[in-house]
Structure formats: C-alpha cells, structure tokens
Amino acid sequence: MCNYGFQLASLFNQFYAACPVITEEDPDKRSFRLWLTAEYTKHLADILYILGLPTPTEM
C-alpha cells in the first residue's frame, strides 16, 4: 500500500507540473483536471487512512 501511494503521488505530481489546472483556458480540460485532482485527493486520503497516517490540509 505504501508503494502504491508513493507511485500515485509521484504520477500526480508529474501530471500537475505538466498540465495547468486552474489556469487552463479550455473549460472542458479545466473541468476534467479539477475532477481528476479531486478524485486523486480522495483516493490519497483513503490510502493515508488505511495506513493510519494523518491527511495534510495544505500542501
């Protein structure tokens, strides 16, 4: 589970660095990226909960 969480975080970091989320001008892309970010956040929170780790409120 630790390795999966680390890989997920690493891949999302690469996505976030390469693809603007808030500043994206295309509304469809922005909407999808916001959805993807929200899903990632929920998924990572689940992983941290399973591992017994606190979820950060800010990055």
A tleap script that builds the chain and sets N, CA, C and O, in Angstrom:
source leaprc.protein.ff14SB
mol = sequence {
  NMET CYS ASN TYR GLY PHE GLN LEU ALA SER
  LEU PHE ASN GLN PHE TYR ALA ALA CYS PRO
  VAL ILE THR GLU GLU ASP PRO ASP LYS ARG
  SER PHE ARG LEU TRP LEU THR ALA GLU TYR
  THR LYS HIE LEU ALA ASP ILE LEU TYR ILE
  LEU GLY LEU PRO THR PRO THR GLU CMET
}
set mol.1.N position { 0.826 -1.182 0.000 }
set mol.1.CA position { 0.000 0.000 0.000 }
set mol.1.C position { 0.881 1.260 0.000 }
set mol.1.O position { 0.564 2.249 -0.661 }
set mol.2.N position { 1.979 1.210 0.743 }
set mol.2.CA position { 2.896 2.367 0.775 }
set mol.2.C position { 3.459 2.661 -0.611 }
set mol.2.O position { 3.486 3.812 -1.044 }
set mol.3.N position { 3.906 1.622 -1.299 }
set mol.3.CA position { 4.471 1.809 -2.641 }
set mol.3.C position { 3.427 2.354 -3.609 }
set mol.3.O position { 3.718 3.230 -4.424 }
set mol.4.N position { 2.210 1.826 -3.511 }
set mol.4.CA position { 1.129 2.302 -4.383 }
set mol.4.C position { 0.862 3.787 -4.133 }
set mol.4.O position { 0.746 4.567 -5.079 }
set mol.5.N position { 0.764 4.176 -2.859 }
set mol.5.CA position { 0.534 5.579 -2.524 }
set mol.5.C position { 1.651 6.479 -3.017 }
set mol.5.O position { 1.404 7.573 -3.525 }
set mol.6.N position { 2.883 6.012 -2.865 }
set mol.6.CA position { 4.025 6.797 -3.333 }
set mol.6.C position { 4.001 6.942 -4.853 }
set mol.6.O position { 4.233 8.034 -5.372 }
set mol.7.N position { 3.725 5.861 -5.565 }
set mol.7.CA position { 3.661 5.915 -7.032 }
set mol.7.C position { 2.524 6.824 -7.494 }
set mol.7.O position { 2.686 7.596 -8.439 }
set mol.8.N position { 1.377 6.730 -6.828 }
set mol.8.CA position { 0.242 7.588 -7.178 }
set mol.8.C position { 0.603 9.054 -6.994 }
set mol.8.O position { 0.330 9.877 -7.867 }
set mol.9.N position { 1.214 9.380 -5.866 }
set mol.9.CA position { 1.607 10.761 -5.601 }
set mol.9.C position { 2.646 11.248 -6.613 }
set mol.9.O position { 2.583 12.387 -7.074 }
set mol.10.N position { 3.592 10.388 -6.953 }
set mol.10.CA position { 4.622 10.768 -7.930 }
set mol.10.C position { 4.026 11.029 -9.303 }
set mol.10.O position { 4.378 12.010 -9.958 }
set mol.11.N position { 3.129 10.163 -9.738 }
set mol.11.CA position { 2.497 10.348 -11.048 }
set mol.11.C position { 1.614 11.591 -11.079 }
set mol.11.O position { 1.596 12.324 -12.068 }
set mol.12.N position { 0.884 11.824 -9.994 }
set mol.12.CA position { 0.047 13.023 -9.964 }
set mol.12.C position { 0.911 14.276 -9.967 }
set mol.12.O position { 0.552 15.272 -10.594 }
set mol.13.N position { 2.041 14.238 -9.276 }
set mol.13.CA position { 2.951 15.378 -9.269 }
set mol.13.C position { 3.440 15.687 -10.687 }
set mol.13.O position { 3.525 16.852 -11.074 }
set mol.14.N position { 3.757 14.659 -11.449 }
set mol.14.CA position { 4.190 14.855 -12.840 }
set mol.14.C position { 3.067 15.471 -13.667 }
set mol.14.O position { 3.292 16.396 -14.447 }
set mol.15.N position { 1.860 14.950 -13.487 }
set mol.15.CA position { 0.696 15.498 -14.202 }
set mol.15.C position { 0.498 16.964 -13.839 }
set mol.15.O position { 0.326 17.807 -14.720 }
set mol.16.N position { 0.522 17.271 -12.539 }
set mol.16.CA position { 0.255 18.631 -12.067 }
set mol.16.C position { 1.314 19.608 -12.570 }
set mol.16.O position { 1.003 20.763 -12.863 }
set mol.17.N position { 2.553 19.159 -12.671 }
set mol.17.CA position { 3.628 20.023 -13.170 }
set mol.17.C position { 3.490 20.283 -14.669 }
set mol.17.O position { 3.859 21.353 -15.154 }
set mol.18.N position { 2.961 19.307 -15.396 }
set mol.18.CA position { 2.883 19.425 -16.857 }
set mol.18.C position { 1.578 20.043 -17.363 }
set mol.18.O position { 1.547 20.623 -18.449 }
set mol.19.N position { 0.509 19.923 -16.584 }
set mol.19.CA position { -0.811 20.353 -17.047 }
set mol.19.C position { -1.405 21.373 -16.089 }
set mol.19.O position { -1.732 21.028 -14.953 }
set mol.20.N position { -1.550 22.613 -16.516 }
set mol.20.CA position { -2.162 23.604 -15.633 }
set mol.20.C position { -3.603 23.220 -15.320 }
set mol.20.O position { -4.334 22.763 -16.199 }
set mol.21.N position { -3.997 23.401 -14.101 }
set mol.21.CA position { -5.367 23.031 -13.711 }
set mol.21.C position { -6.230 24.285 -13.666 }
set mol.21.O position { -7.174 24.413 -14.445 }
set mol.22.N position { -5.926 25.194 -12.782 }
set mol.22.CA position { -6.751 26.391 -12.604 }
set mol.22.C position { -6.616 27.349 -13.785 }
set mol.22.O position { -7.595 27.986 -14.174 }
set mol.23.N position { -5.433 27.457 -14.354 }
set mol.23.CA position { -5.207 28.439 -15.423 }
set mol.23.C position { -5.531 27.900 -16.815 }
set mol.23.O position { -5.373 28.619 -17.802 }
set mol.24.N position { -5.980 26.654 -16.914 }
set mol.24.CA position { -6.346 26.086 -18.221 }
set mol.24.C position { -7.495 26.893 -18.814 }
set mol.24.O position { -8.497 27.143 -18.143 }
set mol.25.N position { -7.347 27.302 -20.076 }
set mol.25.CA position { -8.356 28.136 -20.721 }
set mol.25.C position { -9.528 27.331 -21.282 }
set mol.25.O position { -10.656 27.822 -21.302 }
set mol.26.N position { -9.277 26.114 -21.733 }
set mol.26.CA position { -10.341 25.268 -22.279 }
set mol.26.C position { -11.211 24.767 -21.114 }
set mol.26.O position { -10.717 24.046 -20.248 }
set mol.27.N position { -12.498 25.140 -21.083 }
set mol.27.CA position { -13.345 24.765 -19.955 }
set mol.27.C position { -13.496 23.250 -19.781 }
set mol.27.O position { -13.610 22.770 -18.654 }
set mol.28.N position { -13.497 22.501 -20.873 }
set mol.28.CA position { -13.618 21.051 -20.773 }
set mol.28.C position { -12.381 20.435 -20.131 }
set mol.28.O position { -12.485 19.562 -19.270 }
set mol.29.N position { -11.209 20.899 -20.560 }
set mol.29.CA position { -9.968 20.408 -19.960 }
set mol.29.C position { -9.884 20.802 -18.488 }
set mol.29.O position { -9.509 19.993 -17.639 }
set mol.30.N position { -10.240 22.060 -18.195 }
set mol.30.CA position { -10.185 22.524 -16.813 }
set mol.30.C position { -11.125 21.708 -15.932 }
set mol.30.O position { -10.760 21.315 -14.824 }
set mol.31.N position { -12.315 21.458 -16.418 }
set mol.31.CA position { -13.292 20.679 -15.656 }
set mol.31.C position { -12.780 19.271 -15.387 }
set mol.31.O position { -12.893 18.767 -14.269 }
set mol.32.N position { -12.219 18.638 -16.411 }
set mol.32.CA position { -11.682 17.288 -16.235 }
set mol.32.C position { -10.522 17.288 -15.254 }
set mol.32.O position { -10.432 16.404 -14.402 }
set mol.33.N position { -9.637 18.264 -15.363 }
set mol.33.CA position { -8.464 18.322 -14.488 }
set mol.33.C position { -8.867 18.599 -13.038 }
set mol.33.O position { -8.257 18.058 -12.116 }
set mol.34.N position { -9.878 19.427 -12.830 }
set mol.34.CA position { -10.377 19.656 -11.481 }
set mol.34.C position { -10.988 18.379 -10.911 }
set mol.34.O position { -10.780 18.051 -9.743 }
set mol.35.N position { -11.739 17.666 -11.737 }
set mol.35.CA position { -12.318 16.396 -11.296 }
set mol.35.C position { -11.213 15.395 -10.951 }
set mol.35.O position { -11.269 14.735 -9.913 }
set mol.36.N position { -10.220 15.287 -11.815 }
set mol.36.CA position { -9.116 14.361 -11.583 }
set mol.36.C position { -8.372 14.709 -10.290 }
set mol.36.O position { -7.999 13.818 -9.526 }
set mol.37.N position { -8.160 15.988 -10.051 }
set mol.37.CA position { -7.491 16.424 -8.831 }
set mol.37.C position { -8.318 16.067 -7.592 }
set mol.37.O position { -7.768 15.614 -6.588 }
set mol.38.N position { -9.613 16.268 -7.660 }
set mol.38.CA position { -10.485 15.921 -6.528 }
set mol.38.C position { -10.476 14.416 -6.274 }
set mol.38.O position { -10.428 13.981 -5.123 }
set mol.39.N position { -10.521 13.629 -7.332 }
set mol.39.CA position { -10.500 12.171 -7.175 }
set mol.39.C position { -9.168 11.702 -6.605 }
set mol.39.O position { -9.129 10.810 -5.758 }
set mol.40.N position { -8.097 12.293 -7.060 }
set mol.40.CA position { -6.774 11.956 -6.530 }
set mol.40.C position { -6.722 12.261 -5.033 }
set mol.40.O position { -6.240 11.450 -4.242 }
set mol.41.N position { -7.221 13.435 -4.655 }
set mol.41.CA position { -7.199 13.846 -3.249 }
set mol.41.C position { -7.968 12.855 -2.380 }
set mol.41.O position { -7.495 12.460 -1.314 }
set mol.42.N position { -9.161 12.452 -2.841 }
set mol.42.CA position { -9.953 11.480 -2.079 }
set mol.42.C position { -9.247 10.135 -1.992 }
set mol.42.O position { -9.229 9.500 -0.938 }
set mol.43.N position { -8.674 9.710 -3.092 }
set mol.43.CA position { -8.001 8.410 -3.136 }
set mol.43.C position { -6.777 8.396 -2.229 }
set mol.43.O position { -6.558 7.434 -1.492 }
set mol.44.N position { -5.987 9.451 -2.279 }
set mol.44.CA position { -4.811 9.523 -1.421 }
set mol.44.C position { -5.218 9.591 0.050 }
set mol.44.O position { -4.557 8.999 0.903 }
set mol.45.N position { -6.296 10.304 0.350 }
set mol.45.CA position { -6.785 10.361 1.733 }
set mol.45.C position { -7.181 8.967 2.217 }
set mol.45.O position { -6.922 8.616 3.368 }
set mol.46.N position { -7.803 8.174 1.352 }
set mol.46.CA position { -8.162 6.797 1.716 }
set mol.46.C position { -6.917 5.971 2.015 }
set mol.46.O position { -6.892 5.214 2.985 }
set mol.47.N position { -5.896 6.112 1.196 }
set mol.47.CA position { -4.648 5.374 1.397 }
set mol.47.C position { -4.015 5.762 2.734 }
set mol.47.O position { -3.589 4.899 3.501 }
set mol.48.N position { -3.959 7.056 3.001 }
set mol.48.CA position { -3.371 7.517 4.257 }
set mol.48.C position { -4.174 7.020 5.451 }
set mol.48.O position { -3.598 6.655 6.476 }
set mol.49.N position { -5.488 7.003 5.328 }
set mol.49.CA position { -6.336 6.496 6.410 }
set mol.49.C position { -6.035 5.020 6.680 }
set mol.49.O position { -5.891 4.612 7.833 }
set mol.50.N position { -5.942 4.225 5.618 }
set mol.50.CA position { -5.642 2.799 5.763 }
set mol.50.C position { -4.292 2.604 6.446 }
set mol.50.O position { -4.128 1.690 7.255 }
set mol.51.N position { -3.338 3.451 6.126 }
set mol.51.CA position { -2.002 3.358 6.708 }
set mol.51.C position { -1.928 3.971 8.113 }
set mol.51.O position { -0.907 3.849 8.790 }
set mol.52.N position { -3.006 4.624 8.546 }
set mol.52.CA position { -3.018 5.230 9.864 }
set mol.52.C position { -2.250 6.525 9.944 }
set mol.52.O position { -1.770 6.907 11.012 }
set mol.53.N position { -2.132 7.207 8.812 }
set mol.53.CA position { -1.390 8.473 8.752 }
set mol.53.C position { -2.356 9.650 8.649 }
set mol.53.O position { -3.436 9.514 8.073 }
set mol.54.N position { -1.984 10.798 9.197 }
set mol.54.CA position { -2.868 11.971 9.085 }
set mol.54.C position { -2.870 12.517 7.653 }
set mol.54.O position { -1.887 12.406 6.921 }
set mol.55.N position { -3.984 13.096 7.290 }
set mol.55.CA position { -4.114 13.701 5.971 }
set mol.55.C position { -3.754 15.187 6.076 }
set mol.55.O position { -4.324 15.897 6.904 }
set mol.56.N position { -2.819 15.665 5.253 }
set mol.56.CA position { -2.476 17.091 5.325 }
set mol.56.C position { -3.647 17.943 4.845 }
set mol.56.O position { -4.401 17.532 3.963 }
set mol.57.N position { -3.791 19.116 5.420 }
set mol.57.CA position { -4.856 20.018 4.994 }
set mol.57.C position { -4.381 20.985 3.923 }
set mol.57.O position { -5.192 21.548 3.189 }
set mol.58.N position { -3.066 21.180 3.829 }
set mol.58.CA position { -2.480 22.070 2.815 }
set mol.58.C position { -1.182 21.472 2.305 }
set mol.58.O position { -0.537 20.669 2.978 }
set mol.59.N position { -0.819 21.879 1.114 }
set mol.59.CA position { 0.463 21.480 0.538 }
set mol.59.C position { 1.246 22.729 0.234 }
set mol.59.O position { 2.369 22.648 -0.262 }
savepdb mol mol.pdb
quit
